[in-house]
Amino acid sequence: MNLLITGGAGFIGSNLIRHIIGQPGIARLVNLDCLTYAGHLENLAGVDRNPKYVFERVDLRDKAEVIRVVHQHAITHVMHLAAESHVDRSITGPGDFIQTNIVGTFNLLEACRAAWAAGAANHRFHHVSTDEVYGSLGPTGYFTETTPYAPNSPYSASKASSDMLARAYHHTYGLPVVITNCSNNYGPYQFPEKLIPVVIQSCLTRKSIPVYGDGMNVRDWLFVGDHAEALWTVLQRGANGETYNIGGHNEWANIRIVELICDLVDEMRPQLGGGTRQLITFVRDRPGHDRRYAIDASKIERELGWKPAHTFEQGIRETVRWYLDQQEWVKVVLQKAH
């Protein structure tokens, strides 16, 4: 396959590329990324020496360039991860989310539809999405692949729209589309604006750790390496037109995660003096903050044989250790973002 990965310099994308670059069957792996504040080629140090790897600095909003990449590299498979993804940023500036997540997805679908018009029997368009499209759960129950969409933020609304576009291109034009919706990812190379890396950095710098509301918002957490394996599995063996939910079977309230990270930093960096939980500060809740997400990932396990390999306790320990050991990477990406 000639595989195009969009957003490959970002958090999930770079972990995915590292996971699959050595897999048999890949003739060429093209990483399309416009290198926003959250995309960094430092995330792919070493990968760029692989003869299969090609980098294209292209913005999905540039339709002509997207078409060029798909045609020039004779792309047969797409894993579409590129997206504006930070909920807080979508609240203060929703325009970029509409243009990148919706219009950008449309441009990519159109490019593939044109390139594969002669026949797409051995092609695949894998659209990677989020569980946030389903809205908010009560204290019980799980999101399944048939849960109605009910997005509550501009970010999740833009992802819901792109999901619907991908689905429509399958049903209307016969494009070989498969969709995955995943729970919250964590692990190495996540830009330090999301909860877990923010908390780790605050612990290290002894700054207050902001926790929204009462801290009891619950998420299902998925280690990024497990997600990469799931995505590769779906690309190869998922059924066209199907949706697969990918979850970690790890439901945690935000405050419990923060407390666990504080304790791990105290354990791994005793020279900081301990007592890190004292840095926790409760702040005004985020507008439209969904109370609980939880994924029923039984379909992908039942049909494709995938299930997560990491418990949250295992994954978070590995993640905290990585950030503690990679402070130079943190420094570089933060400097580039400002």
BAKOLLO-34830 format. One line per field, with one value per residue (C-alpha): residue number from 1; residue in three letters; x, z, y. Coordinates in pm, whole numbers, plus 50000, padded with zeros to 5 digits. Each point is the difference from the previous one (the first is absolute). Example, Ala and Ser with C-alpha at 12.3 -4.5 7.8 and 13.67 -1.06 7.14 Angstrom:
REM BAKOLLO-34830
pos	c(1|2)
code	c(ALA|SER)
east	c(51230|50137)
up	c(50780|49934)
north	c(49550|50344)
REM end
This chain:
REM BAKOLLO-34830
pos	c(1|2|3|4|5|6|7|8|9|10|11|12|13|14|15|16|17|18|19|20|21|22|23|24|25|26|27|28|29|30|31|32|33|34|35|36|37|38|39|40|41|42|43|44|45|46|47|48|49|50|51|52|53|54|55|56|57|58|59|60|61|62|63|64|65|66|67|68|69|70|71|72|73|74|75|76|77|78|79|80|81|82|83|84|85|86|87|88|89|90|91|92|93|94|95|96|97|98|99|100|101|102|103|104|105|106|107|108|109|110|111|112|113|114|115|116|117|118|119|120|121|122|123|124|125|126|127|128|129|130|131|132|133|134|135|136|137|138|139|140|141|142|143|144|145|146|147|148|149|150|151|152|153|154|155|156|157|158|159|160|161|162|163|164|165|166|167|168|169|170|171|172|173|174|175|176|177|178|179|180|181|182|183|184|185|186|187|188|189|190|191|192|193|194|195|196|197|198|199|200|201|202|203|204|205|206|207|208|209|210|211|212|213|214|215|216|217|218|219|220|221|222|223|224|225|226|227|228|229|230|231|232|233|234|235|236|237|238|239|240|241|242|243|244|245|246|247|248|249|250|251|252|253|254|255|256|257|258|259|260|261|262|263|264|265|266|267|268|269|270|271|272|273|274|275|276|277|278|279|280|281|282|283|284|285|286|287|288|289|290|291|292|293|294|295|296|297|298|299|300|301|302|303|304|305|306|307|308|309|310|311|312|313|314|315|316|317|318|319|320|321|322|323|324|325|326|327|328|329|330|331|332|333|334|335|336|337|338)
code	c(MET|ASN|LEU|LEU|ILE|THR|GLY|GLY|ALA|GLY|PHE|ILE|GLY|SER|ASN|LEU|ILE|ARG|HIS|ILE|ILE|GLY|GLN|PRO|GLY|ILE|ALA|ARG|LEU|VAL|ASN|LEU|ASP|CYS|LEU|THR|TYR|ALA|GLY|HIS|LEU|GLU|ASN|LEU|ALA|GLY|VAL|ASP|ARG|ASN|PRO|LYS|TYR|VAL|PHE|GLU|ARG|VAL|ASP|LEU|ARG|ASP|LYS|ALA|GLU|VAL|ILE|ARG|VAL|VAL|HIS|GLN|HIS|ALA|ILE|THR|HIS|VAL|MET|HIS|LEU|ALA|ALA|GLU|SER|HIS|VAL|ASP|ARG|SER|ILE|THR|GLY|PRO|GLY|ASP|PHE|ILE|GLN|THR|ASN|ILE|VAL|GLY|THR|PHE|ASN|LEU|LEU|GLU|ALA|CYS|ARG|ALA|ALA|TRP|ALA|ALA|GLY|ALA|ALA|ASN|HIS|ARG|PHE|HIS|HIS|VAL|SER|THR|ASP|GLU|VAL|TYR|GLY|SER|LEU|GLY|PRO|THR|GLY|TYR|PHE|THR|GLU|THR|THR|PRO|TYR|ALA|PRO|ASN|SER|PRO|TYR|SER|ALA|SER|LYS|ALA|SER|SER|ASP|MET|LEU|ALA|ARG|ALA|TYR|HIS|HIS|THR|TYR|GLY|LEU|PRO|VAL|VAL|ILE|THR|ASN|CYS|SER|ASN|ASN|TYR|GLY|PRO|TYR|GLN|PHE|PRO|GLU|LYS|LEU|ILE|PRO|VAL|VAL|ILE|GLN|SER|CYS|LEU|THR|ARG|LYS|SER|ILE|PRO|VAL|TYR|GLY|ASP|GLY|MET|ASN|VAL|ARG|ASP|TRP|LEU|PHE|VAL|GLY|ASP|HIS|ALA|GLU|ALA|LEU|TRP|THR|VAL|LEU|GLN|ARG|GLY|ALA|ASN|GLY|GLU|THR|TYR|ASN|ILE|GLY|GLY|HIS|ASN|GLU|TRP|ALA|ASN|ILE|ARG|ILE|VAL|GLU|LEU|ILE|CYS|ASP|LEU|VAL|ASP|GLU|MET|ARG|PRO|GLN|LEU|GLY|GLY|GLY|THR|ARG|GLN|LEU|ILE|THR|PHE|VAL|ARG|ASP|ARG|PRO|GLY|HIS|ASP|ARG|ARG|TYR|ALA|ILE|ASP|ALA|SER|LYS|ILE|GLU|ARG|GLU|LEU|GLY|TRP|LYS|PRO|ALA|HIS|THR|PHE|GLU|GLN|GLY|ILE|ARG|GLU|THR|VAL|ARG|TRP|TYR|LEU|ASP|GLN|GLN|GLU|TRP|VAL|LYS|VAL|VAL|LEU|GLN|LYS|ALA|HIS)
east	c(50000|50090|49872|49914|49982|49867|50111|50297|50212|49744|49954|49803|50131|50368|49941|49809|50280|50260|49781|49939|50292|50169|49692|50014|49773|50076|50185|49983|49878|49917|49957|49784|50012|49990|50196|49770|50096|49922|50192|50375|50250|50192|49730|50135|50374|50159|49694|50098|50299|49775|50000|49624|49927|49902|49899|49764|49942|49647|49691|49682|49819|50206|49796|50237|50295|49801|49906|50363|50124|49740|50078|50377|50053|49736|49838|49806|49926|49923|50003|49848|50100|50070|49767|49981|49927|50010|49655|50101|50143|49681|49798|50211|50065|49769|50080|50320|49814|49734|50254|50250|49775|49707|50128|50336|49833|49779|50309|50168|49688|49967|50365|49962|49670|50164|50319|49820|49725|50134|49949|50069|49965|50338|49987|49894|49910|50024|49846|50120|49761|49908|49745|49912|49762|49759|49959|49983|49908|49830|50157|49932|50000|50247|50034|49949|50035|49624|49982|49840|50234|49950|50315|50022|50308|50110|50280|49773|49747|50271|50111|49641|49963|50314|49880|49674|50182|50216|49695|49813|50289|49985|49625|49974|50318|50106|50323|50152|49965|50041|49957|50142|49897|50246|50003|50253|50357|50307|50367|50331|50015|49668|50026|50002|49653|49792|49925|50268|50309|49878|49978|50342|50160|49823|50129|50356|49989|49805|49719|49634|49818|49661|49713|49665|49688|49990|50249|49753|49968|50073|50186|50099|50376|50183|50378|50116|50201|49688|49809|50266|49969|49620|50019|50238|49770|49694|50183|50092|49696|49708|49692|49917|49719|50045|50075|50216|50019|50346|50019|50240|49759|50152|49745|50156|49875|50225|50084|50109|50234|50149|50056|50163|50237|50093|50083|50207|50201|50062|50122|50218|50134|50035|50246|49704|49897|49670|49658|49913|49627|50001|50038|49650|49768|49635|49895|49674|49864|50038|49685|49813|50233|49876|49964|50100|50122|50038|50052|49857|50287|49855|49938|50365|50104|49731|50042|50369|50158|50140|49999|50222|50322|50050|49813|49984|50238|50258|49956|50004|50318|50169|49870|50115|50342|50024|49921|50242|50274|49909|50001|50215|49726|49741|50213|50048|49634|49878|50249|49892|49633|50044)
up	c(50000|49946|50330|50072|50367|50066|50320|50030|50184|50278|50313|49878|49644|50095|50234|49719|49750|50243|50061|49638|49790|50017|49916|49688|49718|50021|49689|50086|50303|49932|50298|49914|50270|49998|50328|50216|50362|50084|49711|50031|49788|50323|50073|49709|50065|49840|49796|49733|49913|49893|49618|50001|50173|49819|50163|49831|50174|49876|50153|49950|49927|49679|49771|49703|50211|50158|49652|49890|50291|49946|49625|50012|50254|49849|50343|50057|50373|50221|50376|50065|50346|49933|50201|50231|50321|50312|50143|50180|49679|49813|50249|49961|49624|49822|49646|49962|50110|49732|49725|50089|50136|49760|49685|50025|50024|49702|49795|50084|49921|49667|49914|50069|49815|49689|50027|50061|49741|49783|50283|50371|50077|50177|50144|50340|50156|50379|50173|50361|50240|50365|50254|50068|49702|50216|50261|50372|50192|50337|50283|49823|49646|49711|49652|49728|49624|49976|50267|49848|49947|50243|49992|50262|49900|49672|49990|50034|49760|49738|50046|49981|49673|49855|50109|49815|49688|49997|50050|49722|49755|50064|49949|49713|49801|50119|50150|50218|50332|50355|50309|50350|50309|50287|50364|50154|49899|50217|49973|49854|49765|50107|49972|50351|49984|50083|50354|50067|49863|50151|50342|49967|49904|50283|50247|49875|50000|50328|49844|50098|49832|49870|50020|49843|50219|50263|49813|49964|49620|49884|49688|49858|49947|49716|49982|49666|49915|50042|49780|49728|49996|49978|49709|49808|50064|49870|49692|49901|50105|50075|49780|49760|50123|50361|50313|50282|50347|50158|50379|50276|50257|50241|50149|50229|50151|49921|50365|50056|49699|50130|50342|49849|49789|50306|50191|49709|49968|50377|49965|49691|50095|50380|49980|49929|50362|49971|50093|49636|50058|50179|49658|49893|49949|49899|49735|49835|49778|49623|49802|49873|50184|49934|50325|49893|49697|49990|49700|49935|49796|49979|49623|49903|50243|49877|49625|49966|50312|50141|50366|50196|50143|50268|50320|50089|50292|49765|49728|50224|50176|49662|49886|50309|49972|49633|50069|50290|49775|49698|50142|49711|49757|50213|49998|49622|49907|50245|49865|49642|50092|50138)
north	c(50000|50364|50133|50363|50099|50349|50170|49769|50258|50025|49793|49698|50024|49988|49705|49826|50055|49869|49695|49902|50132|49661|49796|49782|50108|50372|50114|50370|50194|50363|50230|50304|50266|50380|50018|50207|50071|49634|49840|49956|49810|49940|49742|49794|50022|49694|49905|50253|49781|49712|49969|49937|50331|50321|50329|50247|50332|50064|50160|49795|50325|50030|49778|50018|49888|49717|49878|50021|49789|49726|49981|50050|49723|49767|49971|49678|50029|50300|50033|50341|50127|50369|50221|50294|49814|50217|50068|50320|50144|49909|50202|50315|49961|49756|50116|49797|49688|50046|50062|49726|49727|50036|50172|49826|49659|50088|50092|49669|49798|50179|49937|49629|49977|50145|49797|49671|50049|49719|49753|49985|49631|49989|50350|50129|50336|49974|50299|50036|50172|50040|49880|50365|49994|49798|50274|49933|49686|49975|49801|49669|49863|50003|50147|49740|50031|50066|50272|50313|50293|50291|50217|50275|50204|50159|49743|49697|50154|50040|49640|49877|50189|49842|49654|50058|50116|49687|49781|50180|49952|49627|49973|50248|49941|49655|50132|49724|50180|49873|50219|49966|50196|49987|50101|50241|49919|50049|49911|50126|50301|50156|50378|50154|50156|49693|49889|49739|50180|50330|49838|49838|50333|50183|49742|50046|50381|50016|50202|49971|49713|50124|49749|50091|50006|49727|49782|49715|50013|49646|49888|49662|50012|49823|49963|50137|49688|49787|50244|49977|49621|50029|50246|49774|49705|50187|50127|49646|49801|50231|49968|50283|50223|49891|50201|49863|50151|49982|50031|49920|49848|50257|50239|50260|50325|50295|50069|49638|50024|50324|49848|49690|50212|50207|49682|49860|50321|49996|49641|50055|50345|49995|50290|50230|49961|49809|50129|50064|49950|50335|50166|49890|50298|49973|50254|50103|49724|50011|50102|49693|49764|49645|49806|49651|49809|49623|49775|49655|49851|49651|50017|50047|49726|49764|50060|50092|49853|50326|50097|50241|49864|50266|50068|50368|49948|49845|50258|50305|49885|49954|50341|50191|49838|50101|50366|50015|49861|50217|50351|50123|49891|50183|50314|49992|49946|50263|50254|49931|50041|50352)
REM end
